[in-house]
Amino acid sequence: MAILEIYTFPEPILRRKTSAVTVFDQELAVTVESMLQTMYVSIGIGLAAIQTGILKRIVVIDLKSGEEDVSLREPHVFINPKIVEQSGTTVSEEGCLSVIEFRGEIERAEKIIVEYQDVSGKTQEMAAEDMMSICLQHEIDHLNGVLFIDHLPLLKQKMVKKRLTKLAKAEA
């Protein structure tokens, strides 16, 4: 297991679409464990493989990521996730490990049902609401090359992207 590099906006790889996982082996299990450790070290609650340069449909989420007592953590792994049902709307403030120094109010579905495979390849289904629903939608967007800032009104989107690009150039 290794701590992976997290790519940040405007890195082009974040706009790529990912491909389905078809091999469920020890390499996948190691990748998932590395993603979880990277998320914990980065103090995030979700991470998509694409954020680490891995072009596969893998998402890890732990809404209790920040817990000091690691026994309280509740890691979830979603391989090839897809939203099959959604209802309602909710607005919440989102941030992202790949979009540093910006948070924004984003509208998403309030409740979703997601189909996915676990790390052994078994098909699963989860009904999610509240923060888990928001986090899943955010991370699944990443798998499709979409960032949360893409959901902002167009004018605000342009201003934020311009500011973030300037910040990235200044840090380079």
C-alpha positions in Angstrom: 0.0 0.0 0.0 1.2 3.5 -0.8 0.0 7.0 -0.4 -1.0 8.2 -3.9 -0.6 11.6 -5.4 -3.8 13.5 -5.7 -4.1 15.6 -8.9 -5.6 19.1 -8.6 -7.5 21.4 -11.0 -6.7 22.3 -13.8 -4.8 19.0 -14.3 -6.2 17.5 -17.6 -6.4 13.9 -16.3 -9.3 15.0 -14.0 -11.4 15.5 -17.2 -10.9 12.0 -18.5 -13.6 9.3 -18.3 -12.7 6.1 -16.5 -13.2 2.6 -17.6 -14.9 -0.3 -15.9 -13.0 -2.6 -13.6 -13.1 -6.1 -15.1 -10.4 -7.9 -13.0 -11.0 -8.4 -9.3 -7.7 -9.5 -7.9 -5.0 -8.7 -5.3 -3.8 -5.7 -7.4 -7.3 -4.2 -7.1 -7.4 -4.8 -3.4 -4.0 -3.1 -3.0 -5.2 -0.1 -5.1 -8.3 0.2 -2.9 -6.3 0.1 0.3 -3.9 2.7 -1.1 -6.8 4.9 -2.0 -8.3 4.6 1.5 -5.0 5.5 3.1 -4.5 8.4 0.7 -8.0 9.7 1.6 -7.4 9.4 5.3 -4.0 11.1 5.2 -5.6 13.9 3.1 -8.5 14.3 5.6 -11.1 13.7 2.9 -14.3 11.8 3.0 -14.3 10.5 -0.5 -11.8 9.8 -3.3 -12.2 8.6 -6.9 -9.4 6.6 -8.6 -9.2 9.3 -11.3 -8.0 11.8 -8.7 -4.9 9.7 -8.3 -4.3 9.2 -12.0 -5.9 5.7 -12.1 -8.4 5.6 -15.0 -10.7 3.0 -13.4 -14.2 3.2 -12.0 -13.3 3.0 -8.3 -14.6 5.1 -5.4 -13.8 5.0 -1.7 -15.9 6.9 0.9 -15.7 7.1 4.7 -17.9 9.8 6.3 -16.1 9.1 9.5 -12.7 9.7 8.0 -11.7 12.4 10.4 -12.3 10.2 13.5 -9.2 10.1 15.8 -10.2 6.6 16.9 -9.6 4.6 13.7 -11.9 1.8 15.0 -14.8 4.2 14.4 -14.1 4.6 10.7 -16.6 3.1 8.2 -14.9 2.7 4.8 -17.0 2.0 1.8 -15.7 0.7 -1.5 -17.6 1.1 -4.8 -16.4 -0.5 -7.9 -18.1 0.4 -11.2 -20.8 2.4 -9.4 -23.8 3.7 -11.2 -26.8 5.7 -10.0 -30.0 3.7 -10.9 -32.5 5.9 -9.1 -32.7 9.4 -7.6 -35.3 11.6 -6.0 -35.6 15.0 -4.4 -33.1 17.8 -4.3 -30.8 19.2 -1.7 -28.2 21.9 -1.6 -25.0 21.6 0.4 -21.6 23.1 0.6 -19.0 20.9 -1.2 -15.3 20.8 -1.3 -12.8 18.5 -3.0 -9.3 17.2 -2.6 -8.7 18.0 -6.3 -10.2 21.6 -6.0 -8.2 23.2 -3.3 -9.0 26.4 -1.6 -12.7 26.6 -2.8 -16.0 25.3 -1.5 -19.3 25.9 -3.2 -23.1 25.4 -2.8 -24.1 22.6 -5.1 -27.6 21.1 -5.8 -27.8 17.4 -6.0 -30.4 14.6 -5.6 -31.5 14.1 -2.0 -31.7 10.3 -2.2 -30.1 7.9 -4.6 -29.9 4.2 -5.2 -26.5 3.1 -6.5 -25.5 -0.3 -8.0 -21.9 -1.3 -7.7 -19.5 -4.2 -7.2 -17.5 -4.8 -4.1 -13.8 -5.5 -4.1 -14.4 -9.2 -4.8 -16.7 -8.4 -7.8 -20.0 -9.2 -6.1 -22.9 -6.9 -7.3 -24.4 -4.8 -4.5 -27.0 -2.1 -4.2 -27.2 0.8 -1.7 -29.8 3.3 -0.9 -28.1 6.6 0.2 -29.4 9.9 1.5 -27.9 12.9 3.2 -24.1 13.2 3.1 -23.6 9.7 1.7 -25.8 10.5 -1.3 -24.0 13.8 -1.9 -20.6 12.2 -1.6 -21.5 9.3 -3.9 -22.8 11.7 -6.6 -19.7 13.9 -6.2 -17.3 10.9 -6.6 -19.3 9.3 -9.4 -19.1 12.7 -11.2 -15.3 12.4 -11.0 -15.4 9.0 -12.8 -17.1 10.8 -15.7 -14.6 13.7 -15.8 -16.9 16.1 -14.0 -15.9 18.3 -11.1 -18.2 19.8 -8.5 -17.4 23.3 -9.8 -19.0 22.3 -13.1 -22.3 22.4 -11.3 -22.0 26.1 -10.4 -23.8 28.8 -12.4 -21.8 29.6 -15.6 -20.5 33.0 -14.5 -19.4 31.8 -11.1 -17.9 28.7 -12.7 -15.7 30.9 -15.0 -14.5 33.1 -12.2 -13.7 30.1 -10.0 -11.8 28.2 -12.7 -9.8 31.4 -13.6 -8.9 31.9 -10.0 -7.9 28.3 -9.4 -5.9 28.2 -12.6 -3.9 31.3 -11.5 -3.3 29.6 -8.1 -2.1 26.5 -9.7 0.4 28.5 -12.0 1.6 30.4 -8.9 2.4 27.2 -7.1 4.1 25.5 -10.1 
